[in-house]
Amino acid sequence: MFTDGLYEEINHSNEMFGTDRIKKIMTQTAYESAKTLTKALVTACQDWREGADAHDDLTVLTVKYRGKSQNE
């Protein structure tokens, strides 16, 4: 889950980060930890801004499902 501050982030050319970039990062990190995915999304968004201040808040919540426990 993430706020609109992620996909609506803009760079110096006034281009939005967009959902396609988010999907690509999620696909590339699908088998990584939740922490790795979160860091990849936030870092990519910060890099996209090219040093400019964020125009909105940015919240990312990542949860990874590990499957059913053997004890259940």
mmJSON file of the N, C-alpha and C atoms, coordinates in Angstrom:
{"data_MODEL":{"atom_site":{
"group_PDB":["ATOM","ATOM","ATOM","ATOM","ATOM","ATOM","ATOM","ATOM","ATOM","ATOM","ATOM","ATOM","ATOM","ATOM","ATOM","ATOM","ATOM","ATOM","ATOM","ATOM","ATOM","ATOM","ATOM","ATOM","ATOM","ATOM","ATOM","ATOM","ATOM","ATOM","ATOM","ATOM","ATOM","ATOM","ATOM","ATOM","ATOM","ATOM","ATOM","ATOM","ATOM","ATOM","ATOM","ATOM","ATOM","ATOM","ATOM","ATOM","ATOM","ATOM","ATOM","ATOM","ATOM","ATOM","ATOM","ATOM","ATOM","ATOM","ATOM","ATOM","ATOM","ATOM","ATOM","ATOM","ATOM","ATOM","ATOM","ATOM","ATOM","ATOM","ATOM","ATOM","ATOM","ATOM","ATOM","ATOM","ATOM","ATOM","ATOM","ATOM","ATOM","ATOM","ATOM","ATOM","ATOM","ATOM","ATOM","ATOM","ATOM","ATOM","ATOM","ATOM","ATOM","ATOM","ATOM","ATOM","ATOM","ATOM","ATOM","ATOM","ATOM","ATOM","ATOM","ATOM","ATOM","ATOM","ATOM","ATOM","ATOM","ATOM","ATOM","ATOM","ATOM","ATOM","ATOM","ATOM","ATOM","ATOM","ATOM","ATOM","ATOM","ATOM","ATOM","ATOM","ATOM","ATOM","ATOM","ATOM","ATOM","ATOM","ATOM","ATOM","ATOM","ATOM","ATOM","ATOM","ATOM","ATOM","ATOM","ATOM","ATOM","ATOM","ATOM","ATOM","ATOM","ATOM","ATOM","ATOM","ATOM","ATOM","ATOM","ATOM","ATOM","ATOM","ATOM","ATOM","ATOM","ATOM","ATOM","ATOM","ATOM","ATOM","ATOM","ATOM","ATOM","ATOM","ATOM","ATOM","ATOM","ATOM","ATOM","ATOM","ATOM","ATOM","ATOM","ATOM","ATOM","ATOM","ATOM","ATOM","ATOM","ATOM","ATOM","ATOM","ATOM","ATOM","ATOM","ATOM","ATOM","ATOM","ATOM","ATOM","ATOM","ATOM","ATOM","ATOM","ATOM","ATOM","ATOM","ATOM","ATOM","ATOM","ATOM","ATOM","ATOM","ATOM","ATOM","ATOM","ATOM","ATOM","ATOM","ATOM","ATOM","ATOM","ATOM","ATOM"],
"id":[1,2,3,4,5,6,7,8,9,10,11,12,13,14,15,16,17,18,19,20,21,22,23,24,25,26,27,28,29,30,31,32,33,34,35,36,37,38,39,40,41,42,43,44,45,46,47,48,49,50,51,52,53,54,55,56,57,58,59,60,61,62,63,64,65,66,67,68,69,70,71,72,73,74,75,76,77,78,79,80,81,82,83,84,85,86,87,88,89,90,91,92,93,94,95,96,97,98,99,100,101,102,103,104,105,106,107,108,109,110,111,112,113,114,115,116,117,118,119,120,121,122,123,124,125,126,127,128,129,130,131,132,133,134,135,136,137,138,139,140,141,142,143,144,145,146,147,148,149,150,151,152,153,154,155,156,157,158,159,160,161,162,163,164,165,166,167,168,169,170,171,172,173,174,175,176,177,178,179,180,181,182,183,184,185,186,187,188,189,190,191,192,193,194,195,196,197,198,199,200,201,202,203,204,205,206,207,208,209,210,211,212,213,214,215,216],
"type_symbol":["N","C","C","N","C","C","N","C","C","N","C","C","N","C","C","N","C","C","N","C","C","N","C","C","N","C","C","N","C","C","N","C","C","N","C","C","N","C","C","N","C","C","N","C","C","N","C","C","N","C","C","N","C","C","N","C","C","N","C","C","N","C","C","N","C","C","N","C","C","N","C","C","N","C","C","N","C","C","N","C","C","N","C","C","N","C","C","N","C","C","N","C","C","N","C","C","N","C","C","N","C","C","N","C","C","N","C","C","N","C","C","N","C","C","N","C","C","N","C","C","N","C","C","N","C","C","N","C","C","N","C","C","N","C","C","N","C","C","N","C","C","N","C","C","N","C","C","N","C","C","N","C","C","N","C","C","N","C","C","N","C","C","N","C","C","N","C","C","N","C","C","N","C","C","N","C","C","N","C","C","N","C","C","N","C","C","N","C","C","N","C","C","N","C","C","N","C","C","N","C","C","N","C","C","N","C","C","N","C","C","N","C","C","N","C","C"],
"label_atom_id":["N","CA","C","N","CA","C","N","CA","C","N","CA","C","N","CA","C","N","CA","C","N","CA","C","N","CA","C","N","CA","C","N","CA","C","N","CA","C","N","CA","C","N","CA","C","N","CA","C","N","CA","C","N","CA","C","N","CA","C","N","CA","C","N","CA","C","N","CA","C","N","CA","C","N","CA","C","N","CA","C","N","CA","C","N","CA","C","N","CA","C","N","CA","C","N","CA","C","N","CA","C","N","CA","C","N","CA","C","N","CA","C","N","CA","C","N","CA","C","N","CA","C","N","CA","C","N","CA","C","N","CA","C","N","CA","C","N","CA","C","N","CA","C","N","CA","C","N","CA","C","N","CA","C","N","CA","C","N","CA","C","N","CA","C","N","CA","C","N","CA","C","N","CA","C","N","CA","C","N","CA","C","N","CA","C","N","CA","C","N","CA","C","N","CA","C","N","CA","C","N","CA","C","N","CA","C","N","CA","C","N","CA","C","N","CA","C","N","CA","C","N","CA","C","N","CA","C","N","CA","C","N","CA","C","N","CA","C","N","CA","C","N","CA","C","N","CA","C","N","CA","C"],
"label_alt_id":[null,null,null,null,null,null,null,null,null,null,null,null,null,null,null,null,null,null,null,null,null,null,null,null,null,null,null,null,null,null,null,null,null,null,null,null,null,null,null,null,null,null,null,null,null,null,null,null,null,null,null,null,null,null,null,null,null,null,null,null,null,null,null,null,null,null,null,null,null,null,null,null,null,null,null,null,null,null,null,null,null,null,null,null,null,null,null,null,null,null,null,null,null,null,null,null,null,null,null,null,null,null,null,null,null,null,null,null,null,null,null,null,null,null,null,null,null,null,null,null,null,null,null,null,null,null,null,null,null,null,null,null,null,null,null,null,null,null,null,null,null,null,null,null,null,null,null,null,null,null,null,null,null,null,null,null,null,null,null,null,null,null,null,null,null,null,null,null,null,null,null,null,null,null,null,null,null,null,null,null,null,null,null,null,null,null,null,null,null,null,null,null,null,null,null,null,null,null,null,null,null,null,null,null,null,null,null,null,null,null,null,null,null,null,null,null],
"label_comp_id":["MET","MET","MET","PHE","PHE","PHE","THR","THR","THR","ASP","ASP","ASP","GLY","GLY","GLY","LEU","LEU","LEU","TYR","TYR","TYR","GLU","GLU","GLU","GLU","GLU","GLU","ILE","ILE","ILE","ASN","ASN","ASN","HIS","HIS","HIS","SER","SER","SER","ASN","ASN","ASN","GLU","GLU","GLU","MET","MET","MET","PHE","PHE","PHE","GLY","GLY","GLY","THR","THR","THR","ASP","ASP","ASP","ARG","ARG","ARG","ILE","ILE","ILE","LYS","LYS","LYS","LYS","LYS","LYS","ILE","ILE","ILE","MET","MET","MET","THR","THR","THR","GLN","GLN","GLN","THR","THR","THR","ALA","ALA","ALA","TYR","TYR","TYR","GLU","GLU","GLU","SER","SER","SER","ALA","ALA","ALA","LYS","LYS","LYS","THR","THR","THR","LEU","LEU","LEU","THR","THR","THR","LYS","LYS","LYS","ALA","ALA","ALA","LEU","LEU","LEU","VAL","VAL","VAL","THR","THR","THR","ALA","ALA","ALA","CYS","CYS","CYS","GLN","GLN","GLN","ASP","ASP","ASP","TRP","TRP","TRP","ARG","ARG","ARG","GLU","GLU","GLU","GLY","GLY","GLY","ALA","ALA","ALA","ASP","ASP","ASP","ALA","ALA","ALA","HIS","HIS","HIS","ASP","ASP","ASP","ASP","ASP","ASP","LEU","LEU","LEU","THR","THR","THR","VAL","VAL","VAL","LEU","LEU","LEU","THR","THR","THR","VAL","VAL","VAL","LYS","LYS","LYS","TYR","TYR","TYR","ARG","ARG","ARG","GLY","GLY","GLY","LYS","LYS","LYS","SER","SER","SER","GLN","GLN","GLN","ASN","ASN","ASN","GLU","GLU","GLU"],
"label_asym_id":["A","A","A","A","A","A","A","A","A","A","A","A","A","A","A","A","A","A","A","A","A","A","A","A","A","A","A","A","A","A","A","A","A","A","A","A","A","A","A","A","A","A","A","A","A","A","A","A","A","A","A","A","A","A","A","A","A","A","A","A","A","A","A","A","A","A","A","A","A","A","A","A","A","A","A","A","A","A","A","A","A","A","A","A","A","A","A","A","A","A","A","A","A","A","A","A","A","A","A","A","A","A","A","A","A","A","A","A","A","A","A","A","A","A","A","A","A","A","A","A","A","A","A","A","A","A","A","A","A","A","A","A","A","A","A","A","A","A","A","A","A","A","A","A","A","A","A","A","A","A","A","A","A","A","A","A","A","A","A","A","A","A","A","A","A","A","A","A","A","A","A","A","A","A","A","A","A","A","A","A","A","A","A","A","A","A","A","A","A","A","A","A","A","A","A","A","A","A","A","A","A","A","A","A","A","A","A","A","A","A","A","A","A","A","A","A"],
"label_entity_id":["1","1","1","1","1","1","1","1","1","1","1","1","1","1","1","1","1","1","1","1","1","1","1","1","1","1","1","1","1","1","1","1","1","1","1","1","1","1","1","1","1","1","1","1","1","1","1","1","1","1","1","1","1","1","1","1","1","1","1","1","1","1","1","1","1","1","1","1","1","1","1","1","1","1","1","1","1","1","1","1","1","1","1","1","1","1","1","1","1","1","1","1","1","1","1","1","1","1","1","1","1","1","1","1","1","1","1","1","1","1","1","1","1","1","1","1","1","1","1","1","1","1","1","1","1","1","1","1","1","1","1","1","1","1","1","1","1","1","1","1","1","1","1","1","1","1","1","1","1","1","1","1","1","1","1","1","1","1","1","1","1","1","1","1","1","1","1","1","1","1","1","1","1","1","1","1","1","1","1","1","1","1","1","1","1","1","1","1","1","1","1","1","1","1","1","1","1","1","1","1","1","1","1","1","1","1","1","1","1","1","1","1","1","1","1","1"],
"label_seq_id":[1,1,1,2,2,2,3,3,3,4,4,4,5,5,5,6,6,6,7,7,7,8,8,8,9,9,9,10,10,10,11,11,11,12,12,12,13,13,13,14,14,14,15,15,15,16,16,16,17,17,17,18,18,18,19,19,19,20,20,20,21,21,21,22,22,22,23,23,23,24,24,24,25,25,25,26,26,26,27,27,27,28,28,28,29,29,29,30,30,30,31,31,31,32,32,32,33,33,33,34,34,34,35,35,35,36,36,36,37,37,37,38,38,38,39,39,39,40,40,40,41,41,41,42,42,42,43,43,43,44,44,44,45,45,45,46,46,46,47,47,47,48,48,48,49,49,49,50,50,50,51,51,51,52,52,52,53,53,53,54,54,54,55,55,55,56,56,56,57,57,57,58,58,58,59,59,59,60,60,60,61,61,61,62,62,62,63,63,63,64,64,64,65,65,65,66,66,66,67,67,67,68,68,68,69,69,69,70,70,70,71,71,71,72,72,72],
"pdbx_PDB_ins_code":[null,null,null,null,null,null,null,null,null,null,null,null,null,null,null,null,null,null,null,null,null,null,null,null,null,null,null,null,null,null,null,null,null,null,null,null,null,null,null,null,null,null,null,null,null,null,null,null,null,null,null,null,null,null,null,null,null,null,null,null,null,null,null,null,null,null,null,null,null,null,null,null,null,null,null,null,null,null,null,null,null,null,null,null,null,null,null,null,null,null,null,null,null,null,null,null,null,null,null,null,null,null,null,null,null,null,null,null,null,null,null,null,null,null,null,null,null,null,null,null,null,null,null,null,null,null,null,null,null,null,null,null,null,null,null,null,null,null,null,null,null,null,null,null,null,null,null,null,null,null,null,null,null,null,null,null,null,null,null,null,null,null,null,null,null,null,null,null,null,null,null,null,null,null,null,null,null,null,null,null,null,null,null,null,null,null,null,null,null,null,null,null,null,null,null,null,null,null,null,null,null,null,null,null,null,null,null,null,null,null,null,null,null,null,null,null],
"Cartn_x":[0.847,0.0,0.893,0.419,1.189,0.24,0.698,-0.096,0.168,-0.659,-0.504,0.801,1.475,2.758,3.814,3.62,4.563,4.358,3.202,3.016,2.824,2.473,2.306,3.564,4.643,5.884,6.361,6.856,7.29,8.785,9.377,10.797,10.921,12.144,12.381,11.687,11.377,10.683,9.17,8.722,7.297,6.607,7.368,6.815,6.51,5.382,5.026,5.782,6.053,6.706,5.842,4.572,3.607,3.568,2.496,2.281,3.106,3.469,4.274,5.632,6.246,7.529,7.353,6.263,5.982,5.82,5.059,4.861,6.185,7.04,8.337,9.184,9.229,9.997,9.416,8.104,7.462,7.757,7.783,8.103,9.556,10.461,11.89,12.223,11.43,11.717,10.694,9.955,8.861,9.306,10.514,10.982,11.913,12.009,12.829,11.984,12.605,11.89,11.021,10.075,9.225,10.079,11.095,11.991,12.715,13.181,13.872,12.945,11.725,10.751,10.447,10.205,9.905,11.059,12.268,13.444,13.604,13.369,13.487,12.49,11.249,10.233,10.583,10.96,11.261,12.51,13.539,14.774,14.529,13.784,13.481,12.706,11.783,11.004,11.907,12.784,13.71,14.649,15.156,16.017,15.263,13.992,13.158,13.043,13.002,12.881,14.144,15.23,16.499,16.919,16.769,17.205,16.193,15.098,14.059,13.304,12.695,11.864,10.625,10.155,8.925,7.752,6.808,5.642,4.475,4.61,3.528,4.153,3.332,3.85,4.023,4.816,5.073,5.018,4.076,3.945,3.87,4.673,4.665,4.569,3.608,3.45,3.538,4.505,4.722,4.54,3.72,3.473,3.725,4.517,4.783,4.091,3.332,2.673,3.628,3.886,4.843,4.164,2.879,2.164,1.685,0.975,0.388,1.446,1.351,2.287,2.094,3.167,3.108,2.353,2.237,1.575,0.068,-0.444,-1.891,-2.643],
"Cartn_y":[-1.168,0.0,1.231,2.259,3.494,4.662,5.84,7.043,7.576,8.506,9.087,9.864,10.147,10.827,10.018,8.726,7.88,8.016,7.684,7.667,9.053,10.048,11.41,12.261,11.688,12.458,12.902,14.125,14.664,14.961,14.934,15.269,16.688,17.092,18.451,18.701,17.655,17.794,17.771,17.784,17.77,16.474,15.364,14.048,13.315,12.619,11.851,10.526,10.06,8.768,7.657,7.678,6.786,5.361,4.69,3.322,2.285,2.567,1.604,1.381,2.451,2.305,1.516,1.768,1.037,-0.45,-0.783,-2.183,-2.856,-2.141,-2.701,-3.006,-2.08,-2.294,-3.458,-3.527,-4.612,-5.963,-6.008,-7.245,-7.637,-6.655,-6.926,-7.388,-6.984,-7.316,-8.284,-8.971,-9.836,-10.896,-11.382,-12.45,-11.934,-10.629,-10.008,-9.769,-9.284,-8.987,-7.742,-7.589,-6.399,-5.148,-5.227,-4.092,-3.694,-4.688,-4.426,-3.776,-4.271,-3.688,-2.245,-1.998,-0.64,0.298,-0.132,0.703,0.971,-0.024,0.143,1.175,1.129,2.085,3.509,3.668,5.007,5.578,4.759,5.214,5.617,4.803,5.126,6.436,6.654,7.891,9.091,8.952,10.034,10.326,9.297,9.479,10.175,9.845,10.431,11.947,12.402,13.839,14.605,13.895,14.513,15.624,15.38,16.346,17.409,17.473,18.459,18.031,18.998,18.684,17.908,17.036,16.288,17.257,17.011,17.895,17.39,16.183,15.564,14.619,14.158,13.166,11.834,10.965,9.653,8.607,7.697,6.607,5.301,4.319,2.996,1.973,1.064,-0.032,-1.321,-2.153,-3.392,-4.579,-5.528,-6.74,-7.923,-8.875,-10.067,-11.255,-12.005,-13.211,-14.377,-15.091,-16.219,-17.563,-17.582,-18.842,-19.299,-20.362,-20.909,-21.572,-21.379,-21.983,-23.499,-24.213,-25.677,-26.119,-25.244,-25.566,-25.362,-24.864,-24.607,-25.81],
"Cartn_z":[0.0,0.0,0.0,-0.67,-0.71,-0.972,-0.567,-0.799,-2.198,-2.611,-3.948,-4.1,-2.98,-3.041,-3.767,-3.903,-4.626,-6.135,-6.618,-8.079,-8.685,-7.867,-8.386,-8.243,-7.723,-7.593,-8.967,-9.041,-10.337,-10.31,-11.495,-11.625,-12.19,-12.513,-13.026,-14.359,-15.098,-16.385,-16.212,-14.948,-14.607,-15.034,-15.077,-15.394,-14.092,-14.056,-12.868,-12.823,-11.595,-11.39,-11.969,-11.688,-12.323,-11.801,-12.137,-11.662,-12.433,-13.663,-14.427,-13.767,-13.259,-12.566,-11.275,-10.577,-9.338,-9.632,-10.659,-11.033,-11.385,-12.097,-12.493,-11.261,-10.317,-9.091,-8.301,-8.209,-7.471,-8.118,-9.429,-10.143,-9.904,-9.97,-9.793,-8.376,-7.399,-5.997,-5.405,-6.237,-5.78,-4.782,-4.897,-4.013,-2.924,-2.805,-1.767,-0.518,0.529,1.775,1.615,2.526,2.526,2.692,3.527,3.754,2.469,1.712,0.453,-0.559,-0.661,-1.585,-1.206,0.069,0.53,0.215,0.534,0.27,-1.226,-2.058,-3.509,-4.02,-3.528,-3.961,-3.535,-2.277,-1.755,-2.43,-2.585,-3.221,-4.672,-5.399,-6.798,-6.905,-5.988,-5.991,-5.685,-4.707,-4.372,-5.545,-6.182,-7.347,-8.475,-8.635,-9.674,-9.509,-8.252,-7.968,-8.344,-8.526,-8.924,-7.959,-6.664,-5.663,-5.289,-5.994,-5.678,-4.423,-3.754,-2.599,-3.034,-2.163,-2.433,-2.466,-3.345,-3.436,-2.596,-2.039,-1.273,-0.255,0.683,1.622,0.907,1.491,0.898,1.998,1.878,2.822,2.047,2.471,1.856,2.982,2.877,3.823,3.023,3.368,2.633,3.566,3.154,3.921,2.993,3.45,2.657,3.317,2.556,3.037,2.863,3.931,3.89,3.778,3.712,3.627,4.996,4.982,6.199,7.065,8.356,9.304,9.343,9.565,9.678,10.916,11.926,13.198,13.168,12.073,12.002,11.529],
"occupancy":[1.0,1.0,1.0,1.0,1.0,1.0,1.0,1.0,1.0,1.0,1.0,1.0,1.0,1.0,1.0,1.0,1.0,1.0,1.0,1.0,1.0,1.0,1.0,1.0,1.0,1.0,1.0,1.0,1.0,1.0,1.0,1.0,1.0,1.0,1.0,1.0,1.0,1.0,1.0,1.0,1.0,1.0,1.0,1.0,1.0,1.0,1.0,1.0,1.0,1.0,1.0,1.0,1.0,1.0,1.0,1.0,1.0,1.0,1.0,1.0,1.0,1.0,1.0,1.0,1.0,1.0,1.0,1.0,1.0,1.0,1.0,1.0,1.0,1.0,1.0,1.0,1.0,1.0,1.0,1.0,1.0,1.0,1.0,1.0,1.0,1.0,1.0,1.0,1.0,1.0,1.0,1.0,1.0,1.0,1.0,1.0,1.0,1.0,1.0,1.0,1.0,1.0,1.0,1.0,1.0,1.0,1.0,1.0,1.0,1.0,1.0,1.0,1.0,1.0,1.0,1.0,1.0,1.0,1.0,1.0,1.0,1.0,1.0,1.0,1.0,1.0,1.0,1.0,1.0,1.0,1.0,1.0,1.0,1.0,1.0,1.0,1.0,1.0,1.0,1.0,1.0,1.0,1.0,1.0,1.0,1.0,1.0,1.0,1.0,1.0,1.0,1.0,1.0,1.0,1.0,1.0,1.0,1.0,1.0,1.0,1.0,1.0,1.0,1.0,1.0,1.0,1.0,1.0,1.0,1.0,1.0,1.0,1.0,1.0,1.0,1.0,1.0,1.0,1.0,1.0,1.0,1.0,1.0,1.0,1.0,1.0,1.0,1.0,1.0,1.0,1.0,1.0,1.0,1.0,1.0,1.0,1.0,1.0,1.0,1.0,1.0,1.0,1.0,1.0,1.0,1.0,1.0,1.0,1.0,1.0,1.0,1.0,1.0,1.0,1.0,1.0],
"B_iso_or_equiv":[0.0,0.0,0.0,0.0,0.0,0.0,0.0,0.0,0.0,0.0,0.0,0.0,0.0,0.0,0.0,0.0,0.0,0.0,0.0,0.0,0.0,0.0,0.0,0.0,0.0,0.0,0.0,0.0,0.0,0.0,0.0,0.0,0.0,0.0,0.0,0.0,0.0,0.0,0.0,0.0,0.0,0.0,0.0,0.0,0.0,0.0,0.0,0.0,0.0,0.0,0.0,0.0,0.0,0.0,0.0,0.0,0.0,0.0,0.0,0.0,0.0,0.0,0.0,0.0,0.0,0.0,0.0,0.0,0.0,0.0,0.0,0.0,0.0,0.0,0.0,0.0,0.0,0.0,0.0,0.0,0.0,0.0,0.0,0.0,0.0,0.0,0.0,0.0,0.0,0.0,0.0,0.0,0.0,0.0,0.0,0.0,0.0,0.0,0.0,0.0,0.0,0.0,0.0,0.0,0.0,0.0,0.0,0.0,0.0,0.0,0.0,0.0,0.0,0.0,0.0,0.0,0.0,0.0,0.0,0.0,0.0,0.0,0.0,0.0,0.0,0.0,0.0,0.0,0.0,0.0,0.0,0.0,0.0,0.0,0.0,0.0,0.0,0.0,0.0,0.0,0.0,0.0,0.0,0.0,0.0,0.0,0.0,0.0,0.0,0.0,0.0,0.0,0.0,0.0,0.0,0.0,0.0,0.0,0.0,0.0,0.0,0.0,0.0,0.0,0.0,0.0,0.0,0.0,0.0,0.0,0.0,0.0,0.0,0.0,0.0,0.0,0.0,0.0,0.0,0.0,0.0,0.0,0.0,0.0,0.0,0.0,0.0,0.0,0.0,0.0,0.0,0.0,0.0,0.0,0.0,0.0,0.0,0.0,0.0,0.0,0.0,0.0,0.0,0.0,0.0,0.0,0.0,0.0,0.0,0.0,0.0,0.0,0.0,0.0,0.0,0.0],
"pdbx_formal_charge":[null,null,null,null,null,null,null,null,null,null,null,null,null,null,null,null,null,null,null,null,null,null,null,null,null,null,null,null,null,null,null,null,null,null,null,null,null,null,null,null,null,null,null,null,null,null,null,null,null,null,null,null,null,null,null,null,null,null,null,null,null,null,null,null,null,null,null,null,null,null,null,null,null,null,null,null,null,null,null,null,null,null,null,null,null,null,null,null,null,null,null,null,null,null,null,null,null,null,null,null,null,null,null,null,null,null,null,null,null,null,null,null,null,null,null,null,null,null,null,null,null,null,null,null,null,null,null,null,null,null,null,null,null,null,null,null,null,null,null,null,null,null,null,null,null,null,null,null,null,null,null,null,null,null,null,null,null,null,null,null,null,null,null,null,null,null,null,null,null,null,null,null,null,null,null,null,null,null,null,null,null,null,null,null,null,null,null,null,null,null,null,null,null,null,null,null,null,null,null,null,null,null,null,null,null,null,null,null,null,null,null,null,null,null,null,null],
"auth_seq_id":[1,1,1,2,2,2,3,3,3,4,4,4,5,5,5,6,6,6,7,7,7,8,8,8,9,9,9,10,10,10,11,11,11,12,12,12,13,13,13,14,14,14,15,15,15,16,16,16,17,17,17,18,18,18,19,19,19,20,20,20,21,21,21,22,22,22,23,23,23,24,24,24,25,25,25,26,26,26,27,27,27,28,28,28,29,29,29,30,30,30,31,31,31,32,32,32,33,33,33,34,34,34,35,35,35,36,36,36,37,37,37,38,38,38,39,39,39,40,40,40,41,41,41,42,42,42,43,43,43,44,44,44,45,45,45,46,46,46,47,47,47,48,48,48,49,49,49,50,50,50,51,51,51,52,52,52,53,53,53,54,54,54,55,55,55,56,56,56,57,57,57,58,58,58,59,59,59,60,60,60,61,61,61,62,62,62,63,63,63,64,64,64,65,65,65,66,66,66,67,67,67,68,68,68,69,69,69,70,70,70,71,71,71,72,72,72],
"auth_comp_id":["MET","MET","MET","PHE","PHE","PHE","THR","THR","THR","ASP","ASP","ASP","GLY","GLY","GLY","LEU","LEU","LEU","TYR","TYR","TYR","GLU","GLU","GLU","GLU","GLU","GLU","ILE","ILE","ILE","ASN","ASN","ASN","HIS","HIS","HIS","SER","SER","SER","ASN","ASN","ASN","GLU","GLU","GLU","MET","MET","MET","PHE","PHE","PHE","GLY","GLY","GLY","THR","THR","THR","ASP","ASP","ASP","ARG","ARG","ARG","ILE","ILE","ILE","LYS","LYS","LYS","LYS","LYS","LYS","ILE","ILE","ILE","MET","MET","MET","THR","THR","THR","GLN","GLN","GLN","THR","THR","THR","ALA","ALA","ALA","TYR","TYR","TYR","GLU","GLU","GLU","SER","SER","SER","ALA","ALA","ALA","LYS","LYS","LYS","THR","THR","THR","LEU","LEU","LEU","THR","THR","THR","LYS","LYS","LYS","ALA","ALA","ALA","LEU","LEU","LEU","VAL","VAL","VAL","THR","THR","THR","ALA","ALA","ALA","CYS","CYS","CYS","GLN","GLN","GLN","ASP","ASP","ASP","TRP","TRP","TRP","ARG","ARG","ARG","GLU","GLU","GLU","GLY","GLY","GLY","ALA","ALA","ALA","ASP","ASP","ASP","ALA","ALA","ALA","HIS","HIS","HIS","ASP","ASP","ASP","ASP","ASP","ASP","LEU","LEU","LEU","THR","THR","THR","VAL","VAL","VAL","LEU","LEU","LEU","THR","THR","THR","VAL","VAL","VAL","LYS","LYS","LYS","TYR","TYR","TYR","ARG","ARG","ARG","GLY","GLY","GLY","LYS","LYS","LYS","SER","SER","SER","GLN","GLN","GLN","ASN","ASN","ASN","GLU","GLU","GLU"],
"auth_asym_id":["A","A","A","A","A","A","A","A","A","A","A","A","A","A","A","A","A","A","A","A","A","A","A","A","A","A","A","A","A","A","A","A","A","A","A","A","A","A","A","A","A","A","A","A","A","A","A","A","A","A","A","A","A","A","A","A","A","A","A","A","A","A","A","A","A","A","A","A","A","A","A","A","A","A","A","A","A","A","A","A","A","A","A","A","A","A","A","A","A","A","A","A","A","A","A","A","A","A","A","A","A","A","A","A","A","A","A","A","A","A","A","A","A","A","A","A","A","A","A","A","A","A","A","A","A","A","A","A","A","A","A","A","A","A","A","A","A","A","A","A","A","A","A","A","A","A","A","A","A","A","A","A","A","A","A","A","A","A","A","A","A","A","A","A","A","A","A","A","A","A","A","A","A","A","A","A","A","A","A","A","A","A","A","A","A","A","A","A","A","A","A","A","A","A","A","A","A","A","A","A","A","A","A","A","A","A","A","A","A","A","A","A","A","A","A","A"],
"auth_atom_id":["N","CA","C","N","CA","C","N","CA","C","N","CA","C","N","CA","C","N","CA","C","N","CA","C","N","CA","C","N","CA","C","N","CA","C","N","CA","C","N","CA","C","N","CA","C","N","CA","C","N","CA","C","N","CA","C","N","CA","C","N","CA","C","N","CA","C","N","CA","C","N","CA","C","N","CA","C","N","CA","C","N","CA","C","N","CA","C","N","CA","C","N","CA","C","N","CA","C","N","CA","C","N","CA","C","N","CA","C","N","CA","C","N","CA","C","N","CA","C","N","CA","C","N","CA","C","N","CA","C","N","CA","C","N","CA","C","N","CA","C","N","CA","C","N","CA","C","N","CA","C","N","CA","C","N","CA","C","N","CA","C","N","CA","C","N","CA","C","N","CA","C","N","CA","C","N","CA","C","N","CA","C","N","CA","C","N","CA","C","N","CA","C","N","CA","C","N","CA","C","N","CA","C","N","CA","C","N","CA","C","N","CA","C","N","CA","C","N","CA","C","N","CA","C","N","CA","C","N","CA","C","N","CA","C","N","CA","C","N","CA","C","N","CA","C","N","CA","C","N","CA","C"],
"pdbx_PDB_model_num":[1,1,1,1,1,1,1,1,1,1,1,1,1,1,1,1,1,1,1,1,1,1,1,1,1,1,1,1,1,1,1,1,1,1,1,1,1,1,1,1,1,1,1,1,1,1,1,1,1,1,1,1,1,1,1,1,1,1,1,1,1,1,1,1,1,1,1,1,1,1,1,1,1,1,1,1,1,1,1,1,1,1,1,1,1,1,1,1,1,1,1,1,1,1,1,1,1,1,1,1,1,1,1,1,1,1,1,1,1,1,1,1,1,1,1,1,1,1,1,1,1,1,1,1,1,1,1,1,1,1,1,1,1,1,1,1,1,1,1,1,1,1,1,1,1,1,1,1,1,1,1,1,1,1,1,1,1,1,1,1,1,1,1,1,1,1,1,1,1,1,1,1,1,1,1,1,1,1,1,1,1,1,1,1,1,1,1,1,1,1,1,1,1,1,1,1,1,1,1,1,1,1,1,1,1,1,1,1,1,1,1,1,1,1,1,1]
}}}
